[in-house]
Amino acid sequence: MSMQQDENMLLQSIYEEYQGTLRRIARALNVPNMELEDVVQETFIAYFRKYSLTWSPTRKKAMLVKILKGKAIDCLRKNGRYEKVSLDEENSVRCIEMLTTYVVTDPIDIIISEEAIQRITTEIANMRQEWKEMAVLYFLEQRTIPEICEMLEIPGTVCRSRIYRTRMCLKKILGPKYDI
């Protein structure tokens, strides 16, 4: 036999040995049924192009599974995990309008608010003890005034007064861009 025939037989034996296992793994990775065969074929092609055909069975299987996972992720990214909506359909406009109701905040707003919380927390740590307790309970833990009064065993007027002083102190330290 020629070397080309030996290689073809080796390729065929590897394919026959692992294709069933790779299909099961691809299904477990949520690859759509219509794409399943393509993903498995692409996995074998990638393996045959880059890796040795004479590796041990354990090493071959591990590499094939690793390649398959990458191909499955690529497939899911390409197709998306959501139902595709045609812009030509009548319902598409309603679907797109409905999507905007689910998008609540811009990621940059979340990052900015996290930075603000870090800065506020740092400033609270540097306050007088009685203001610090109040700031933590009211601004960070978002407790109500009656809850704070009960926890600290102080009257409501004292509690409101401390909240006001704490708020003024934070505004002075943090500046006008922080709405407290």
WORALIN-V791762 format. One record per backbone hydrogen bond with DSSP energy under -1.0 kcal/mol. NH is the residue of the N-H (numbers start at 1). CO is the residue of the C=O. If there is no record, write none. Layout:
NH	CO
NH	CO
//
This chain:
6	2
7	3
8	4
9	5
10	6
11	7
12	8
13	9
14	10
15	11
16	12
17	13
18	14
19	15
22	18
23	19
24	20
25	21
26	22
27	23
28	24
29	25
30	27
31	26
35	32
36	32
39	35
40	36
41	37
42	38
43	39
44	40
45	41
46	42
47	43
48	44
49	45
50	46
51	47
60	56
61	57
62	58
63	59
64	60
65	61
66	62
67	63
68	64
69	65
70	66
71	67
72	68
73	69
74	70
75	71
76	72
77	73
78	74
79	75
80	76
95	91
96	92
97	93
98	94
99	95
100	96
102	99
103	99
109	106
110	106
111	107
112	108
113	109
114	110
115	111
116	112
117	113
118	114
119	115
120	116
121	117
122	118
123	119
124	120
125	121
127	124
132	128
133	129
134	130
135	131
136	132
137	133
138	134
139	135
140	135
141	136
143	137
148	144
149	145
150	146
151	147
152	148
153	149
154	149
159	155
160	156
161	157
162	158
163	159
164	160
165	161
166	162
167	163
168	164
169	165
170	166
171	167
172	168
173	169
174	170
175	171
178	175
//
